[in-house]
Amino acid sequence: MAEVVVSVLLVLGAALALVGSWGVVVLPRFLSRIHGPSVVTTGGLGTLLLASLIWFWFDGGRLTGRELLVSFVLAVTAPITGHALSRAWLARHPKDPVDLGPGRDDS
């Protein structure tokens, strides 16, 4: 049973990471390339870490702290990194209009 759950989580995590990586290539502007993939890739890596946690729990009968530590570090650093990169881009391109998405304008 654990093998099935872990397999499903691994496939789901890999698919989410692939979608996030694809977004980096396809999305047109820097700010959209930084936001969408970071959210999806973080979810993909979290799913892979959950699969690892479940596998080692069923395999050895104990929970390991490594996956929890990596999840915590990822959850803390991913938003900070995205925010810092966005602020750096905005400081470097002050007159460049920001892509606000469909149906919204700059005013």
C-alpha positions as CSV (number, residue, x, y, z in Angstrom):
1,M,0.0,0.0,0.0
2,A,2.8,2.4,0.9
3,E,4.4,1.8,-2.5
4,V,1.2,2.9,-4.3
5,V,0.9,6.1,-2.2
6,V,4.6,7.0,-2.7
7,S,4.4,6.3,-6.4
8,V,1.4,8.5,-6.9
9,L,3.0,11.3,-4.8
10,L,6.3,11.0,-6.8
11,V,4.5,11.2,-10.2
12,L,2.4,14.1,-8.9
13,G,5.4,16.0,-7.6
14,A,7.4,15.4,-10.8
15,A,4.4,16.6,-12.9
16,L,4.2,19.8,-10.8
17,A,7.9,20.4,-11.0
18,L,7.7,19.9,-14.8
19,V,4.8,22.4,-15.1
20,G,6.8,25.0,-13.1
21,S,9.8,24.5,-15.2
22,W,7.8,24.8,-18.4
23,G,6.4,28.1,-17.0
24,V,9.8,29.6,-16.8
25,V,10.3,29.0,-20.6
26,V,6.8,29.9,-21.7
27,L,5.7,32.9,-19.6
28,P,6.6,36.2,-21.3
29,R,7.6,38.6,-18.6
30,F,10.1,38.3,-15.7
31,L,7.6,38.9,-13.0
32,S,5.2,36.3,-14.3
33,R,8.1,33.9,-14.9
34,I,9.1,34.3,-11.3
35,H,5.7,33.9,-9.6
36,G,3.9,31.1,-11.3
37,P,6.7,28.5,-11.4
38,S,7.8,29.3,-7.9
39,V,4.4,28.4,-6.5
40,V,4.0,25.2,-8.6
41,T,7.6,24.1,-8.2
42,T,7.4,24.5,-4.4
43,G,4.3,22.4,-4.4
44,G,6.1,19.8,-6.5
45,L,9.1,19.6,-4.2
46,G,6.8,19.5,-1.2
47,T,5.0,16.5,-2.7
48,L,8.3,14.8,-3.4
49,L,9.4,15.4,0.2
50,L,6.1,14.0,1.5
51,A,6.6,10.9,-0.6
52,S,10.1,10.5,0.9
53,L,8.7,11.0,4.4
54,I,6.1,8.3,3.9
55,W,8.5,5.9,2.3
56,F,11.0,6.1,5.1
57,W,8.2,5.9,7.7
58,F,6.9,2.7,6.3
59,D,10.3,1.3,5.5
60,G,12.0,1.8,8.8
61,G,9.1,2.5,11.1
62,R,10.4,5.9,12.1
63,L,10.0,9.5,11.0
64,T,13.1,11.3,9.8
65,G,13.6,15.0,10.4
66,R,15.4,15.6,7.2
67,E,12.3,16.0,5.0
68,L,10.6,18.2,7.6
69,L,13.7,20.4,7.8
70,V,14.0,20.7,4.0
71,S,10.3,21.5,3.8
72,F,10.6,24.2,6.4
73,V,13.7,25.8,4.8
74,L,11.9,25.7,1.4
75,A,8.7,27.2,2.8
76,V,10.7,30.0,4.4
77,T,13.2,30.8,1.7
78,A,11.1,30.5,-1.5
79,P,8.9,33.5,-0.8
80,I,11.8,35.6,0.4
81,T,13.8,34.8,-2.7
82,G,10.9,35.6,-5.0
83,H,10.3,38.9,-3.2
84,A,13.9,39.9,-3.3
85,L,14.2,39.1,-7.1
86,S,11.0,41.1,-7.8
87,R,12.2,44.1,-5.8
88,A,15.6,44.0,-7.6
89,W,13.8,43.9,-11.0
90,L,11.5,46.8,-10.1
91,A,14.5,48.8,-8.8
92,R,16.4,48.1,-12.1
93,H,13.4,48.9,-14.4
94,P,11.6,51.8,-12.7
95,K,9.9,53.1,-15.9
96,D,9.0,49.7,-17.4
97,P,5.3,49.1,-17.1
98,V,4.4,46.2,-14.9
99,D,2.3,43.4,-16.4
100,L,-0.8,43.5,-14.3
101,G,-2.6,40.8,-16.2
102,P,-5.8,40.7,-18.4
103,G,-8.4,43.3,-17.7
104,R,-6.3,45.6,-15.5
105,D,-4.5,48.8,-16.4
106,D,-1.6,50.8,-15.0
107,S,-3.7,53.7,-13.7
